[in-house]
Amino acid sequence: MFAITLSLPRRDPTSGALLWPGAPIPRAQLSMSFDGLNADESYALFRSPSVLKEGTNAKSVEELKDTSVLPLERLQAATSWVHFTRNQLTGIAMTVPGHISWDEERKTWIWSVKWRDLMTQFYALRKQKSSVQVQPSKGVTGRTRFSNNSA
């Protein structure tokens, strides 16, 4: 699964002010899955689901868009995670340049991204991330004994 998952917090991270009122988005995220290439094959198309579900609760993306819970501005402000598996934690947070638009026929958001640029940026960030070395902490090594000597 090749996807871009958008983290959609409702509040401003610094002030805690409510930015996006209304019904919360399930799991506070929206995954847009790869849906194919455009006609000249230069853009990858990522599509949102038409319905967001959490348990027995389901909301249409169209309803969330129309009630300003999921407007274009919120999608553009969201942090993007690009990943190639169902596990979003294997992805990389990155800025994804592209064009987000509403598909009226299928009632979904669609994101057009130059796929070569996306792949180049993804693998460069992945390489950079894997080259970061963790330094060992300078703590107590070995086993330390504690005694309770009462004089």
N, C-alpha and C positions, 0 to 999 in steps of 0.2 A: 504494500500500500504506500504509494507516494502521496504525501499530503502536506498541507500547511495548516497548522493549528494556531488559531488566534486566541490569546489569553485576553479575556474580556472582564476585567474587574469593574465593579460598579462605582468604586470610590477612587478619589485622587490618592495616590500612594503617599504623598507628602503631607497633605492637609487632612485627609480623611473625609473631605467633603463629598457628598453624593453627586456624581457627575451624570449618571444614567439611571433616572428613576424608572419605576415600573417593575414588571415581573422580572425576577432574576433569570439569567440564562442557565440552563442545566450545566453543572460542573464549571460554570463561568468560562466556557470555551466553545469555539466553533471550529470544527475541522472541515477544511475544504479539500476534497480528494481530487486527484488527477483525473481529468475527464477526457483527455485527448489533446491533439494539436489543432491549431487553426488551419485554414486552407493552404497557406504557403509554408506550413510547418516551422515557423519561426517563433511562435508563441505556444507555451503550454497553457492549457485551460484547467483551472481548479474550480470545482463547483461545490457549493454548500449543500447540505441536505435540505429537503423541502420541509421537513418536520424535525424538531428537536425534542427528544424524549428523555425523561428521567423517571424511572419506575413506571407508574401508570399515568403519570402526567405527561402530556404531549402538547406542544404549541407549534403552529405553523410558522415558518420563517417569514412568510408574508404578513401574518398578524403582528409578529414582533417588529417588523420593519414599519408597518403602518401605524403602530402605536408608539413609535420613536424609542423602543427598547433596543432595537438593533439597526440603527441608521448607518448610512455610509460613513459618517464621521467617526462613529465608534469603531468600525472595522479598520479605518485608516489609522486610528490612534493606538490600536492594539499591538502588543508584542507578538511577533511571529516566530513559530517554531517549525522548522522544516525537518521532516523525518521520512524514512523509507520503510518503516515497520509500523505495526499497530501500537508499539510502545513509544509514546511521544517523548519519553525521557532519553531516548537514543538520538533525538534530534538536536539541532543547533538553533539557538536564538539568533536571528539575523534580520536585517532590514531587507524586505523583499520589494524591489521596485516593480511596479506594474500598474495595471488599470483595473479597478473593481467596478463592476456595473451590475444592475439588476436585470435578470432575465425574466421578462413579463410572462413569456409563454410557459416556462417551467417553474416559475415562482421561487427562484433561487438566486443567490448571489454568485457571480462568476468573476474570477480573477485571472486576467491575462498577463502572463509573465514571459519575458524573453528567456526561453529555457536554457540556452547556452550560457547566458549571464548568471542565471540562477545556479546552474551546476558548477560553474567556475568559482563563484563566490562560496557555495556550500563546501566544496572540497578544499578550498584555501583555508576557510575557517576551521574545518575539521582537522586539517594538517597542523594548523597553528595551535589548536586546542590539545592535540596529542603530543606536541613537542614541549608543552609546559611541564616542567619537572617539579615534583613535590619535594620540598626539602624536609628532611627528618627533623622532628622537634628536639630541642636540647633539654631533655628532661632527665629524670633519674633512670639510669640503666640498670639492668639486673634486678635482683630482689632486695628490697630494703626491709630490715626488721625493725619493728617498733617494740619497745619494752615499756612495761608499766612498773618501773622500780619505785617503790615507796620507801622512803628513808625513815 
